[in-house]
C-alpha cells in the first residue's frame, strides 16, 4: 500500500494574538473597555487600541502578528523534503480475501472457460471421428486459443486494477483506468520482441509496462512519472543470473539471488518514480526482503497455494511500507 505534506504553522508570538501587550487585555495604566483617562481605550486607535496595527495591534502581521505564517516558510514540506519515515507515503490496503475473490472471478473462471472450449472441441471431434471430427476439433481449438488470449488480457488488466485501486499514495487512493484493449495495444510489441530475443528484451518490457500503468493511474488528479533506464535493469538481471549460477555450486546461491533481485527491482522501480516532481525511495535491506519472501512463501506452501492471495498481499504490503 501514506501521509500528505504536513502544514507548518508557527505558534502565536507573545507580542501578538491574544496575549499582552495587544489584543483584549487592558493596557498598562488604563481600563480595558472604558474610555480614558489613563489611555487604554478598548476599541480606539493605537496607541493602546485593541484592533489597531502594531505596535500593540492584536491582529497585525509579524512581528507581533498572531496569525502570520512562520518565518521562513508557509505550508510546504519540512526542509529536506521528507514525508516521514518509510511507510508514510505509500500504504497498501488490499486484503487476501479480496484478492482471492478477484482471482477467482477474473482469472480462474475466464481461463476455465477457455479450456472448456478446447476440451469440448476435442470431445466432439473424437465422437464424430473422421475428417469431420478433426475439422470440428481444430475449429474448437482455435476458438479456445483466442479465448485464452482474451482471458489472459482480461485477467492481467483486472489484477493490475486490483493492486492499484487498493494503493494509497500521499493520502490519496489511486484509481486505475486502463482497459484490456489498451493493455493489449501497449504491450503486444514488447511481448513479441521479448519472445524473438529469447528474453533479452525483458527489461524493456518491464519498463514499458510500468510506463503504461502510470499513464492510466490517477492519484488525486495527478499522474505518476517513471524515468527508469531498462539498461540498468538488464545489468541487475545479469548479476542475478551470475549469483544464481555461481551460487548454485554452494547450494545457497538461489536463496540469496532471488531476494537480492526482488529488492533491486523494487529499488529500481521506486527510485525512478515521482509524483509532481516529488521523488520516491525504496528503503529495505536484503535481510528484510529475504525474511518477507520466506514468510509469504511458507504461507503459500503450507496451504497448498490456497493461501497464495494472502502471501501476495503480504509482499505488496511489505513493498509499500518500505517506500519513502
N, C-alpha and C positions, 0 to 999 in steps of 0.2 A: 508490500500500500508508500504532522504537517502543520506548520504554522504559517500564518501570513506575516508580512512585515510588521513589526511591533512599533507602536507610536511612542515617541519620546516626548512627554510633556513636562516642562520644568515646574518645580514647586513654586508656590506663591512666595514672593520675597517679603521680608519683614516690613519693607518700606511701602508695599503696595497691598492690594487685595483688601482684606477686612481688618487688618491689624493696624496699630498706630504707626506713624502719626496721621494717616489719612483715613478714609472710609467713614464708618459710623461712630467712632469713638469721639468723645468730647475733646477738643483741642486744649492744649495747656493754657491755663488761665482763663478759660471761658466755659459757658454752658454748652451742652450738646445741641439742643434744638431751639433753645431760646435765642432771642436777639441779643446784641451787645447791650450793656457794656462788657468789656473784657475780651471782645473778639469772640470768635468761635461760632459765628452764625452757622446753623446746621446746614442750610442749603444755599448759603451765599457763595459768591465767587471767591476764589483764593485772594489773599492768604487765608487759610483755615476752612475753606469751602470743601464740603464733602465730595462733590462731584466735579470739581474743577480739575484742570490739567495740572501735572506736577510742577513745582513741589507741592506735596500734600494731596494731590489728586488720587482718589481711590481707584479709578478705572483707567488711568493713563497707561501708556506703554512703558516699557522698561527704559531707564532704571525706575523701580517702584511700581511698574505695571503688574497688575495681578494676573492677567490672562495672556500675556505675551508668550511666544514660543521660547524655549530655552536658547541660551546663547550658542551660536554655532550650528543651529540646525532646526529643522522642523519636525516632520513626522516620518522621515526615511529610516531605513535600517541603521543599526549602530555602525560606528566607524569600523572598517574592516569587513563590512558586508555580511556578517554572519546571520544565519537564520536559526541559530541554536545548534545543539549537538546533533549527531547523526540520528535520523529517525524523526526529526521535527518538521521536515519539509515534505516528505512523501510517506503516505500511510496506505497500506493495502487493507481493505475492509471486506473482501470476499470471504466466503465460508466454504468448507469442504462439502457440506451438504448442497449448497447452491451449485457448486461446480459439478457434483455428481449428477444432479438433475439436468444441468446444461449438457453434459457429456452424453447422457442417455438420450435426450431429445435431439440434440444437434449433431452427434457423431455416430452413436451406435445404431439408432433406428434408420437413418438415411443409408448408412453402409450396409446394414442388414437388408434393406430394400433392394439395393443394387445387386448384392449377392443372390437374393431370391430370384431376381430376373434371370440371371445366368443359370442358376440351378433349375429353374422351370424350363428354360430352353433345352438344357441337357436331358432332362427327364422326358420332355415331349419328343425330342429327337430320337431318343432310344426307343420309345414306344412306337414311333412311326417307322423307323428303320429305313433303309434305302437312301436314295439321293434326296428325297423329300425330307426325311428326318434330319439329314446332315444340314440341309439348307435352313430348316427351322432352327436347329441348334446354333448355327452360325449367326443367324439374324438376332436371336435372343442374346447371344454372347456379345455381339456388337452393341446392342442397346444397353446391355448390362455394363459394359465398359464405359460407355458415355455417361450412364447414370452414376458410376463410381467417380468419374471426374467431377461431375457436378456436386455429388455428395461430399467429396473431399474439399472442394472450394467452399461449400456451404458450411461445413464443419470448421474449417480454418477461420473463416470470417466470424463465426459465432464465438469461437474460443478467443480470438483477438478482442472481440467486443466484451466478452465476459471479464477478461483481465482489466481492460482499460476503464470499463464502466464502474469498476469497484476500486479504482485508484483515485486517491485524493492528493492533489499537488498544491502546496501552499494554501491549504484550507479550502480549495475548490475541487469539487468532484469532476473528474474527466468524463467526457461523452464521446464515444466512438461513433462516427457517422459513415464509416465505409460500407461498401456492399460487396457481395461475392463477384459481381461483374467487374467492379473497379479493381478488386484484388487480382482477378484474372488478367486484366489488361496490363497492370503494373508489373506482374511477376512472371508472365509467360516467357518473355525473352530471357530474363536472368536464370530461370529454371532450365531452359533449353541450353543456354551456354554452360551451365554447371554440368549438365549431362554430357555434352560433347567434349568438355575439357576434363572429364573424369574427376570432377570435384574440385579442381583447382580454382574455379570461378566462385566457389562458395563464399569467401569473404565479401565479394561484390554483391552477391545475392543477399547476404545478411544486411549489408549497408542499404541496399535498395528497399528491403522490407522495412527497415527502421524509418527510412525517409517516407515511405508510403504511409505508415502508421501515423507518423507525426503530422502528415498532411491532412489526416482525417480524424484527428483527436482534438476536441475543443476543450480548453482549460479556462473556463470562465470568460470566454471571449478572446482568449489568446491561443497561439499555436506554439508548440514546442519546436525547437530548431535542432538539427543534427549536423555536426561538422566532422564526423569521423572519417579517417582515411582507411580504405579497405586494405591497402598495402601493410599498414601497421597490424591489422588483424591477421593477415597472411603470415607475418613473421611470428606472431604469437602461436598460430596454428602449427607452424613448422617446429617451433620449440616444444610444443606439446607432443608432437609425434616423436621427437628425439628423446624426450624424457620418458615417454611411454615405452618406446622400443628398447632403449638402453636400460631403463629401469626394470624391464621385464626379466632381465638376467638375474636380478636380485629380488625378484618377486614383488617388492613394494612399489615399483615404478608406477603401475596403473593406478594404485590407490592415491598416489601423490599427483600424477599428471592431470587427471580429470578435475579434481578440486582446484588445482592451480589454474587450469584453462578457464573453468567457470568463473573463478574470481577475476581473472584478467578480462574475460568477456564482459562481465558486469562493469568493470572499471573503464574499459574502452567505450562502452555504451554510454554510461552516465557522465563520464568526464568530458564527453563530446556533445552533451545535451545542455541546452539552455532554454530559458523561458523569458522572453522580453529582455534579452541581454544578460540575464542573471544565470550564471553557470551553476551546474550541479557537480557534486563529487561523490564517488563511491568509496567508502572507507571501511574496509574489512580486511582481516588477516587471513592467511591461508588456513590457519588452525580453525578460525571461526567457520569458514566455508566447509572445511572438512567435517567438522562436527555436525553442522546442519545437514549436509548430504548424507552422513551416516544415519542420523536420526530419521530423516524423511525416507531414506531407502529402507531402513528396517521396518518402518510403518507399512510400506508397500509390500515387502516380502512376507512379513508375519501375517498379513491379512490376505495373502494370495492375490495381491493387487486390487482387492476390493477397496482398500484404503488409499489408492492412488490419488483421488481428488484431494484428500486431506494432506497427503505428502506434497503435492504440487502447491497447495495453498501455503503450506509451511515454508516452502522455498521462496515463493513470491513475497510473503510477509518478511522473511529474513532479508531479502534484497532491498525492500523498501526501507526497512529500519536502519540500513547502513548507507543511506543516501543523505547527503547534507547539502 
